[in-house]
Amino acid sequence: MRRVLEDEQYQVSILQDGKDAYTRVKTQLPDLLILDLKLGDISGQDILKQLKDDHVTADIPVIVYTAAVLEAEEVSRLVSSHPIHYQGVHVVQKPFELENLLALVQQVLNEPVR
């Protein structure tokens, strides 16, 4: 995934664990966050909630991905039930084609900021 994004001239930062993710995102303020819901040390859903609850990071679009069907459905329901709060959140279930992810990245980055 990293190579595909870098080949398209996107600057990519990788975090290996979720412990510092919220702080790094709040500090770096990326144009887009691609978040694996299975981080090991902290729930990706918890990070997503923290980001969307913080006025500094709330407008950062997020693509969340997971291999867990139930988790993907749970996040999709959360986003659907609070569409304004979770605006800019897109859920992708693994496995997915990298070309489709790249198209979604391009689409999300071209969406107008609310």
N, CA, C and O atoms as a GROMACS GRO file, in nm:
protein
  456
    1MET      N    1   0.082  -0.118   0.000
    1MET     CA    2   0.000   0.000   0.000
    1MET      C    3   0.088   0.125   0.000
    1MET      O    4   0.063   0.220  -0.075
    2ARG      N    5   0.189   0.124   0.085
    2ARG     CA    6   0.277   0.242   0.093
    2ARG      C    7   0.340   0.272  -0.042
    2ARG      O    8   0.343   0.387  -0.086
    3ARG      N    9   0.391   0.168  -0.107
    3ARG     CA   10   0.460   0.188  -0.234
    3ARG      C   11   0.366   0.244  -0.341
    3ARG      O   12   0.403   0.333  -0.417
    4VAL      N   13   0.245   0.192  -0.345
    4VAL     CA   14   0.147   0.240  -0.443
    4VAL      C   15   0.118   0.388  -0.421
    4VAL      O   16   0.112   0.465  -0.518
    5LEU      N   17   0.100   0.428  -0.296
    5LEU     CA   18   0.073   0.569  -0.267
    5LEU      C   19   0.193   0.657  -0.297
    5LEU      O   20   0.179   0.766  -0.352
    6GLU      N   21   0.312   0.611  -0.261
    6GLU     CA   22   0.432   0.689  -0.289
    6GLU      C   23   0.459   0.699  -0.438
    6GLU      O   24   0.508   0.802  -0.486
    7ASP      N   25   0.428   0.593  -0.513
    7ASP     CA   26   0.444   0.597  -0.658
    7ASP      C   27   0.354   0.704  -0.721
    7ASP      O   28   0.385   0.757  -0.828
    8GLU      N   29   0.245   0.736  -0.654
    8GLU     CA   30   0.154   0.840  -0.701
    8GLU      C   31   0.188   0.977  -0.642
    8GLU      O   32   0.110   1.071  -0.651
    9GLN      N   33   0.306   0.987  -0.581
    9GLN     CA   34   0.359   1.112  -0.525
    9GLN      C   35   0.290   1.158  -0.396
    9GLN      O   36   0.294   1.276  -0.363
   10TYR      N   37   0.228   1.065  -0.326
   10TYR     CA   38   0.173   1.099  -0.195
   10TYR      C   39   0.283   1.082  -0.090
   10TYR      O   40   0.361   0.987  -0.097
   11GLN      N   41   0.287   1.173   0.004
   11GLN     CA   42   0.379   1.160   0.117
   11GLN      C   43   0.312   1.069   0.219
   11GLN      O   44   0.198   1.094   0.258
   12VAL      N   45   0.382   0.964   0.262
   12VAL     CA   46   0.323   0.863   0.349
   12VAL      C   47   0.401   0.854   0.479
   12VAL      O   48   0.524   0.846   0.479
   13SER      N   49   0.330   0.856   0.590
   13SER     CA   50   0.389   0.830   0.722
   13SER      C   51   0.323   0.704   0.775
   13SER      O   52   0.201   0.690   0.770
   14ILE      N   53   0.403   0.613   0.827
   14ILE     CA   54   0.354   0.486   0.878
   14ILE      C   55   0.370   0.483   1.030
   14ILE      O   56   0.476   0.517   1.082
   15LEU      N   57   0.266   0.441   1.098
   15LEU     CA   58   0.273   0.418   1.242
   15LEU      C   59   0.255   0.269   1.266
   15LEU      O   60   0.161   0.209   1.214
   16GLN      N   61   0.343   0.211   1.343
   16GLN     CA   62   0.337   0.067   1.367
   16GLN      C   63   0.238   0.028   1.477
   16GLN      O   64   0.190  -0.085   1.479
   17ASP      N   65   0.208   0.119   1.566
   17ASP     CA   66   0.111   0.089   1.670
   17ASP      C   67   0.018   0.208   1.688
   17ASP      O   68   0.045   0.318   1.641
   18GLY      N   69  -0.091   0.182   1.754
   18GLY     CA   70  -0.191   0.286   1.770
   18GLY      C   71  -0.171   0.376   1.890
   18GLY      O   72  -0.237   0.479   1.903
   19LYS      N   73  -0.079   0.337   1.978
   19LYS     CA   74  -0.061   0.410   2.103
   19LYS      C   75  -0.035   0.558   2.081
   19LYS      O   76  -0.092   0.642   2.151
   20ASP      N   77   0.049   0.591   1.985
   20ASP     CA   78   0.085   0.730   1.959
   20ASP      C   79   0.010   0.790   1.840
   20ASP      O   80   0.037   0.905   1.803
   21ALA      N   81  -0.081   0.716   1.782
   21ALA     CA   82  -0.147   0.761   1.659
   21ALA      C   83  -0.222   0.892   1.677
   21ALA      O   84  -0.207   0.984   1.597
   22TYR      N   85  -0.303   0.900   1.780
   22TYR     CA   86  -0.382   1.021   1.802
   22TYR      C   87  -0.292   1.144   1.815
   22TYR      O   88  -0.318   1.247   1.753
   23THR      N   89  -0.187   1.132   1.896
   23THR     CA   90  -0.096   1.244   1.917
   23THR      C   91  -0.026   1.283   1.788
   23THR      O   92  -0.014   1.402   1.756
   24ARG      N   93   0.021   1.184   1.712
   24ARG     CA   94   0.091   1.214   1.586
   24ARG      C   95  -0.003   1.278   1.485
   24ARG      O   96   0.035   1.373   1.417
   25VAL      N   97  -0.123   1.227   1.475
   25VAL     CA   98  -0.219   1.285   1.380
   25VAL      C   99  -0.250   1.429   1.421
   25VAL      O  100  -0.256   1.517   1.335
   26LYS      N  101  -0.270   1.452   1.548
   26LYS     CA  102  -0.302   1.588   1.595
   26LYS      C  103  -0.185   1.682   1.571
   26LYS      O  104  -0.206   1.801   1.545
   27THR      N  105  -0.064   1.632   1.580
   27THR     CA  106   0.055   1.714   1.558
   27THR      C  107   0.080   1.739   1.410
   27THR      O  108   0.110   1.851   1.369
   28GLN      N  109   0.069   1.633   1.328
   28GLN     CA  110   0.103   1.643   1.186
   28GLN      C  111  -0.013   1.694   1.100
   28GLN      O  112   0.010   1.751   0.993
   29LEU      N  113  -0.136   1.675   1.144
   29LEU     CA  114  -0.256   1.715   1.069
   29LEU      C  115  -0.248   1.674   0.921
   29LEU      O  116  -0.240   1.759   0.833
   30PRO      N  117  -0.250   1.543   0.895
   30PRO     CA  118  -0.241   1.496   0.756
   30PRO      C  119  -0.367   1.531   0.677
   30PRO      O  120  -0.472   1.561   0.734
   31ASP      N  121  -0.354   1.528   0.546
   31ASP     CA  122  -0.469   1.553   0.459
   31ASP      C  123  -0.567   1.436   0.462
   31ASP      O  124  -0.685   1.452   0.434
   32LEU      N  125  -0.516   1.317   0.496
   32LEU     CA  126  -0.596   1.195   0.496
   32LEU      C  127  -0.530   1.095   0.590
   32LEU      O  128  -0.407   1.089   0.599
   33LEU      N  129  -0.612   1.017   0.658
   33LEU     CA  130  -0.562   0.909   0.744
   33LEU      C  131  -0.620   0.778   0.693
   33LEU      O  132  -0.740   0.766   0.673
   34ILE      N  133  -0.534   0.680   0.672
   34ILE     CA  134  -0.578   0.545   0.640
   34ILE      C  135  -0.551   0.462   0.765
   34ILE      O  136  -0.436   0.446   0.806
   35LEU      N  137  -0.658   0.411   0.825
   35LEU     CA  138  -0.651   0.351   0.958
   35LEU      C  139  -0.694   0.205   0.956
   35LEU      O  140  -0.807   0.174   0.918
   36ASP      N  141  -0.604   0.117   0.996
   36ASP     CA  142  -0.638  -0.024   1.015
   36ASP      C  143  -0.705  -0.035   1.151
   36ASP      O  144  -0.652   0.013   1.251
   37LEU      N  145  -0.821  -0.098   1.155
   37LEU     CA  146  -0.893  -0.108   1.282
   37LEU      C  147  -0.827  -0.207   1.378
   37LEU      O  148  -0.855  -0.202   1.498
   38LYS      N  149  -0.743  -0.294   1.329
   38LYS     CA  150  -0.673  -0.392   1.414
   38LYS      C  151  -0.530  -0.346   1.433
   38LYS      O  152  -0.442  -0.380   1.354
   39LEU      N  153  -0.507  -0.270   1.538
   39LEU     CA  154  -0.373  -0.216   1.564
   39LEU      C  155  -0.297  -0.295   1.668
   39LEU      O  156  -0.176  -0.277   1.682
   40GLY      N  157  -0.363  -0.380   1.742
   40GLY     CA  158  -0.294  -0.461   1.841
   40GLY      C  159  -0.298  -0.400   1.979
   40GLY      O  160  -0.350  -0.462   2.073
   41ASP      N  161  -0.245  -0.280   1.994
   41ASP     CA  162  -0.234  -0.221   2.127
   41ASP      C  163  -0.351  -0.132   2.165
   41ASP      O  164  -0.372  -0.103   2.283
   42ILE      N  165  -0.428  -0.088   2.067
   42ILE     CA  166  -0.545  -0.002   2.093
   42ILE      C  167  -0.643  -0.022   1.977
   42ILE      O  168  -0.602  -0.054   1.865
   43SER      N  169  -0.768  -0.005   2.004
   43SER     CA  170  -0.870  -0.022   1.902
   43SER      C  171  -0.866   0.093   1.802
   43SER      O  172  -0.860   0.210   1.840
   44GLY      N  173  -0.870   0.059   1.674
   44GLY     CA  174  -0.879   0.161   1.572
   44GLY      C  175  -1.007   0.242   1.585
   44GLY      O  176  -1.011   0.360   1.551
   45GLN      N  177  -1.113   0.177   1.634
   45GLN     CA  178  -1.239   0.249   1.657
   45GLN      C  179  -1.222   0.356   1.764
   45GLN      O  180  -1.279   0.464   1.754
   46ASP      N  181  -1.143   0.324   1.867
   46ASP     CA  182  -1.117   0.424   1.972
   46ASP      C  183  -1.042   0.544   1.917
   46ASP      O  184  -1.072   0.658   1.950
   47ILE      N  185  -0.944   0.517   1.831
   47ILE     CA  186  -0.869   0.627   1.770
   47ILE      C  187  -0.961   0.710   1.682
   47ILE      O  188  -0.957   0.834   1.686
   48LEU      N  189  -1.044   0.644   1.603
   48LEU     CA  190  -1.139   0.714   1.517
   48LEU      C  191  -1.230   0.804   1.600
   48LEU      O  192  -1.252   0.920   1.564
   49LYS      N  193  -1.282   0.753   1.711
   49LYS     CA  194  -1.370   0.833   1.796
   49LYS      C  195  -1.294   0.952   1.854
   49LYS      O  196  -1.348   1.063   1.858
   50GLN      N  197  -1.171   0.931   1.899
   50GLN     CA  198  -1.091   1.041   1.953
   50GLN      C  199  -1.072   1.150   1.848
   50GLN      O  200  -1.088   1.269   1.877
   51LEU      N  201  -1.037   1.109   1.727
   51LEU     CA  202  -1.011   1.205   1.620
   51LEU      C  203  -1.136   1.285   1.586
   51LEU      O  204  -1.130   1.406   1.566
   52LYS      N  205  -1.249   1.217   1.578
   52LYS     CA  206  -1.373   1.285   1.538
   52LYS      C  207  -1.432   1.367   1.652
   52LYS      O  208  -1.512   1.458   1.628
   53ASP      N  209  -1.394   1.337   1.776
   53ASP     CA  210  -1.442   1.415   1.891
   53ASP      C  211  -1.359   1.542   1.914
   53ASP      O  212  -1.402   1.631   1.987
   54ASP      N  213  -1.242   1.550   1.853
   54ASP     CA  214  -1.151   1.663   1.873
   54ASP      C  215  -1.170   1.764   1.760
   54ASP      O  216  -1.157   1.728   1.643
   55HIS      N  217  -1.200   1.888   1.793
   55HIS     CA  218  -1.225   1.989   1.689
   55HIS      C  219  -1.102   2.013   1.600
   55HIS      O  220  -1.117   2.059   1.487
   56VAL      N  221  -0.983   1.984   1.649
   56VAL     CA  222  -0.861   2.004   1.570
   56VAL      C  223  -0.850   1.898   1.460
   56VAL      O  224  -0.803   1.929   1.350
   57THR      N  225  -0.892   1.775   1.488
   57THR     CA  226  -0.874   1.665   1.393
   57THR      C  227  -1.004   1.616   1.330
   57THR      O  228  -1.002   1.528   1.244
   58ALA      N  229  -1.116   1.671   1.371
   58ALA     CA  230  -1.247   1.621   1.327
   58ALA      C  231  -1.266   1.625   1.176
   58ALA      O  232  -1.336   1.539   1.121
   59ASP      N  233  -1.207   1.721   1.107
   59ASP     CA  234  -1.228   1.735   0.963
   59ASP      C  235  -1.132   1.654   0.878
   59ASP      O  236  -1.142   1.656   0.755
   60ILE      N  237  -1.039   1.583   0.940
   60ILE     CA  238  -0.945   1.499   0.863
   60ILE      C  239  -1.022   1.378   0.811
   60ILE      O  240  -1.078   1.302   0.890
   61PRO      N  241  -1.025   1.359   0.679
   61PRO     CA  242  -1.093   1.241   0.626
   61PRO      C  243  -1.018   1.114   0.665
   61PRO      O  244  -0.895   1.113   0.675
   62VAL      N  245  -1.094   1.007   0.686
   62VAL     CA  246  -1.036   0.881   0.732
   62VAL      C  247  -1.090   0.767   0.646
   62VAL      O  248  -1.211   0.755   0.626
   63ILE      N  249  -0.999   0.685   0.597
   63ILE     CA  250  -1.036   0.558   0.534
   63ILE      C  251  -0.999   0.451   0.635
   63ILE      O  252  -0.882   0.433   0.667
   64VAL      N  253  -1.099   0.379   0.686
   64VAL     CA  254  -1.072   0.271   0.779
   64VAL      C  255  -1.084   0.139   0.704
   64VAL      O  256  -1.170   0.123   0.618
   65TYR      N  257  -0.996   0.046   0.739
   65TYR     CA  258  -1.004  -0.084   0.675
   65TYR      C  259  -0.983  -0.194   0.777
   65TYR      O  260  -0.914  -0.176   0.878
   66THR      N  261  -1.043  -0.309   0.748
   66THR     CA  262  -1.034  -0.424   0.836
   66THR      C  263  -1.070  -0.550   0.759
   66THR      O  264  -1.141  -0.544   0.659
   67ALA      N  265  -1.020  -0.662   0.807
   67ALA     CA  266  -1.057  -0.791   0.750
   67ALA      C  267  -1.178  -0.849   0.822
   67ALA      O  268  -1.243  -0.941   0.772
   68ALA      N  269  -1.209  -0.796   0.939
   68ALA     CA  270  -1.319  -0.847   1.020
   68ALA      C  271  -1.453  -0.794   0.970
   68ALA      O  272  -1.479  -0.674   0.976
   69VAL      N  273  -1.536  -0.883   0.921
   69VAL     CA  274  -1.665  -0.844   0.865
   69VAL      C  275  -1.750  -0.774   0.969
   69VAL      O  276  -1.808  -0.668   0.941
   70LEU      N  277  -1.759  -0.830   1.089
   70LEU     CA  278  -1.842  -0.770   1.193
   70LEU      C  279  -1.793  -0.633   1.233
   70LEU      O  280  -1.873  -0.542   1.257
   71GLU      N  281  -1.662  -0.616   1.240
   71GLU     CA  282  -1.607  -0.486   1.276
   71GLU      C  283  -1.636  -0.382   1.167
   71GLU      O  284  -1.670  -0.268   1.197
   72ALA      N  285  -1.622  -0.422   1.042
   72ALA     CA  286  -1.653  -0.331   0.931
   72ALA      C  287  -1.799  -0.290   0.936
   72ALA      O  288  -1.832  -0.173   0.915
   73GLU      N  289  -1.887  -0.386   0.963
   73GLU     CA  290  -2.030  -0.354   0.972
   73GLU      C  291  -2.058  -0.262   1.090
   73GLU      O  292  -2.141  -0.171   1.080
   74GLU      N  293  -1.990  -0.286   1.203
   74GLU     CA  294  -2.010  -0.203   1.322
   74GLU      C  295  -1.969  -0.058   1.294
   74GLU      O  296  -2.041   0.035   1.331
   75VAL      N  297  -1.855  -0.040   1.231
   75VAL     CA  298  -1.808   0.096   1.200
   75VAL      C  299  -1.901   0.161   1.097
   75VAL      O  300  -1.932   0.279   1.108
   76SER      N  301  -1.944   0.084   0.999
   76SER     CA  302  -2.037   0.138   0.899
   76SER      C  303  -2.166   0.185   0.965
   76SER      O  304  -2.220   0.290   0.928
   77ARG      N  305  -2.216   0.107   1.062
   77ARG     CA  306  -2.338   0.148   1.134
   77ARG      C  307  -2.313   0.276   1.215
   77ARG      O  308  -2.397   0.365   1.219
   78LEU      N  309  -2.196   0.283   1.279
   78LEU     CA  310  -2.161   0.401   1.357
   78LEU      C  311  -2.159   0.525   1.268
   78LEU      O  312  -2.214   0.629   1.304
   79VAL      N  313  -2.094   0.513   1.153
   79VAL     CA  314  -2.084   0.625   1.059
   79VAL      C  315  -2.223   0.663   1.007
   79VAL      O  316  -2.256   0.781   0.997
   80SER      N  317  -2.305   0.562   0.975
   80SER     CA  318  -2.440   0.589   0.924
   80SER      C  319  -2.530   0.652   1.028
   80SER      O  320  -2.614   0.736   0.995
   81SER      N  321  -2.513   0.613   1.154
   81SER     CA  322  -2.601   0.664   1.258
   81SER      C  323  -2.563   0.805   1.304
   81SER      O  324  -2.644   0.874   1.365
   82HIS      N  325  -2.442   0.848   1.274
   82HIS     CA  326  -2.395   0.982   1.309
   82HIS      C  327  -2.325   1.045   1.188
   82HIS      O  328  -2.206   1.074   1.194
   83PRO      N  329  -2.399   1.066   1.078
   83PRO     CA  330  -2.335   1.108   0.953
   83PRO      C  331  -2.263   1.243   0.959
   83PRO      O  332  -2.163   1.262   0.890
   84ILE      N  333  -2.311   1.334   1.039
   84ILE     CA  334  -2.243   1.464   1.047
   84ILE      C  335  -2.115   1.451   1.128
   84ILE      O  336  -2.010   1.502   1.089
   85HIS      N  337  -2.125   1.382   1.242
   85HIS     CA  338  -2.007   1.365   1.328
   85HIS      C  339  -1.898   1.285   1.258
   85HIS      O  340  -1.779   1.316   1.271
   86TYR      N  341  -1.938   1.183   1.183
   86TYR     CA  342  -1.840   1.096   1.116
   86TYR      C  343  -1.828   1.127   0.967
   86TYR      O  344  -1.793   1.039   0.888
   87GLN      N  345  -1.858   1.250   0.929
   87GLN     CA  346  -1.843   1.289   0.789
   87GLN      C  347  -1.697   1.271   0.747
   87GLN      O  348  -1.606   1.303   0.823
   88GLY      N  349  -1.676   1.220   0.628
   88GLY     CA  350  -1.541   1.201   0.578
   88GLY      C  351  -1.480   1.067   0.615
   88GLY      O  352  -1.362   1.043   0.590
   89VAL      N  353  -1.560   0.977   0.675
   89VAL     CA  354  -1.511   0.844   0.711
   89VAL      C  355  -1.561   0.745   0.607
   89VAL      O  356  -1.681   0.740   0.576
   90HIS      N  357  -1.469   0.667   0.553
   90HIS     CA  358  -1.501   0.566   0.452
   90HIS      C  359  -1.452   0.432   0.504
   90HIS      O  360  -1.341   0.422   0.556
   91VAL      N  361  -1.533   0.328   0.490
   91VAL     CA  362  -1.499   0.195   0.540
   91VAL      C  363  -1.470   0.104   0.422
   91VAL      O  364  -1.549   0.094   0.328
   92VAL      N  365  -1.355   0.036   0.429
   92VAL     CA  366  -1.313  -0.058   0.325
   92VAL      C  367  -1.283  -0.191   0.394
   92VAL      O  368  -1.214  -0.196   0.495
   93GLN      N  369  -1.335  -0.298   0.337
   93GLN     CA  370  -1.310  -0.429   0.395
   93GLN      C  371  -1.203  -0.503   0.316
   93GLN      O  372  -1.206  -0.504   0.193
   94LYS      N  373  -1.108  -0.564   0.388
   94LYS     CA  374  -1.005  -0.644   0.324
   94LYS      C  375  -1.066  -0.778   0.284
   94LYS      O  376  -1.160  -0.823   0.350
   95PRO      N  377  -1.018  -0.840   0.181
   95PRO     CA  378  -0.914  -0.790   0.091
   95PRO      C  379  -0.972  -0.688  -0.007
   95PRO      O  380  -1.091  -0.692  -0.040
   96PHE      N  381  -0.889  -0.598  -0.051
   96PHE     CA  382  -0.931  -0.499  -0.148
   96PHE      C  383  -0.819  -0.481  -0.250
   96PHE      O  384  -0.702  -0.509  -0.222
   97GLU      N  385  -0.856  -0.435  -0.367
   97GLU     CA  386  -0.758  -0.408  -0.471
   97GLU      C  387  -0.692  -0.274  -0.443
   97GLU      O  388  -0.761  -0.177  -0.412
   98LEU      N  389  -0.561  -0.269  -0.454
   98LEU     CA  390  -0.490  -0.144  -0.428
   98LEU      C  391  -0.533  -0.033  -0.523
   98LEU      O  392  -0.534   0.084  -0.485
   99GLU      N  393  -0.570  -0.069  -0.646
   99GLU     CA  394  -0.616   0.032  -0.741
   99GLU      C  395  -0.746   0.096  -0.692
   99GLU      O  396  -0.767   0.216  -0.709
  100ASN      N  397  -0.832   0.015  -0.630
  100ASN     CA  398  -0.957   0.069  -0.576
  100ASN      C  399  -0.930   0.161  -0.457
  100ASN      O  400  -0.994   0.265  -0.442
  101LEU      N  401  -0.834   0.123  -0.374
  101LEU     CA  402  -0.797   0.209  -0.262
  101LEU      C  403  -0.740   0.340  -0.314
  101LEU      O  404  -0.774   0.447  -0.262
  102LEU      N  405  -0.654   0.333  -0.413
  102LEU     CA  406  -0.596   0.454  -0.471
  102LEU      C  407  -0.705   0.545  -0.528
  102LEU      O  408  -0.700   0.666  -0.510
  103ALA      N  409  -0.802   0.488  -0.595
  103ALA     CA  410  -0.913   0.567  -0.649
  103ALA      C  411  -0.991   0.634  -0.536
  103ALA      O  412  -1.033   0.749  -0.548
  104LEU      N  413  -1.012   0.561  -0.426
  104LEU     CA  414  -1.082   0.619  -0.311
  104LEU      C  415  -1.000   0.732  -0.248
  104LEU      O  416  -1.056   0.835  -0.211
  105VAL      N  417  -0.870   0.713  -0.237
  105VAL     CA  418  -0.782   0.818  -0.184
  105VAL      C  419  -0.795   0.944  -0.269
  105VAL      O  420  -0.812   1.054  -0.216
  106GLN      N  421  -0.788   0.928  -0.401
  106GLN     CA  422  -0.798   1.042  -0.491
  106GLN      C  423  -0.934   1.110  -0.477
  106GLN      O  424  -0.943   1.233  -0.476
  107GLN      N  425  -1.040   1.030  -0.466
  107GLN     CA  426  -1.175   1.085  -0.450
  107GLN      C  427  -1.186   1.163  -0.320
  107GLN      O  428  -1.237   1.275  -0.318
  108VAL      N  429  -1.139   1.103  -0.210
  108VAL     CA  430  -1.151   1.167  -0.079
  108VAL      C  431  -1.072   1.297  -0.074
  108VAL      O  432  -1.120   1.397  -0.020
  109LEU      N  433  -0.953   1.298  -0.130
  109LEU     CA  434  -0.871   1.419  -0.127
  109LEU      C  435  -0.928   1.530  -0.214
  109LEU      O  436  -0.893   1.647  -0.196
  110ASN      N  437  -1.014   1.496  -0.308
  110ASN     CA  438  -1.076   1.597  -0.394
  110ASN      C  439  -1.212   1.643  -0.344
  110ASN      O  440  -1.272   1.733  -0.403
  111GLU      N  441  -1.263   1.581  -0.235
  111GLU     CA  442  -1.391   1.623  -0.179
  111GLU      C  443  -1.374   1.759  -0.113
  111GLU      O  444  -1.271   1.786  -0.052
  112PRO      N  445  -1.475   1.844  -0.124
  112PRO     CA  446  -1.466   1.974  -0.057
  112PRO      C  447  -1.466   1.958   0.094
  112PRO      O  448  -1.532   1.869   0.149
  113VAL      N  449  -1.391   2.043   0.161
  113VAL     CA  450  -1.386   2.042   0.307
  113VAL      C  451  -1.512   2.107   0.358
  113VAL      O  452  -1.556   2.209   0.306
  114ARG      N  453  -1.571   2.046   0.461
  114ARG     CA  454  -1.698   2.102   0.514
  114ARG      C  455  -1.673   2.226   0.594
  114ARG      O  456  -1.767   2.286   0.645
   0.00000   0.00000   0.00000
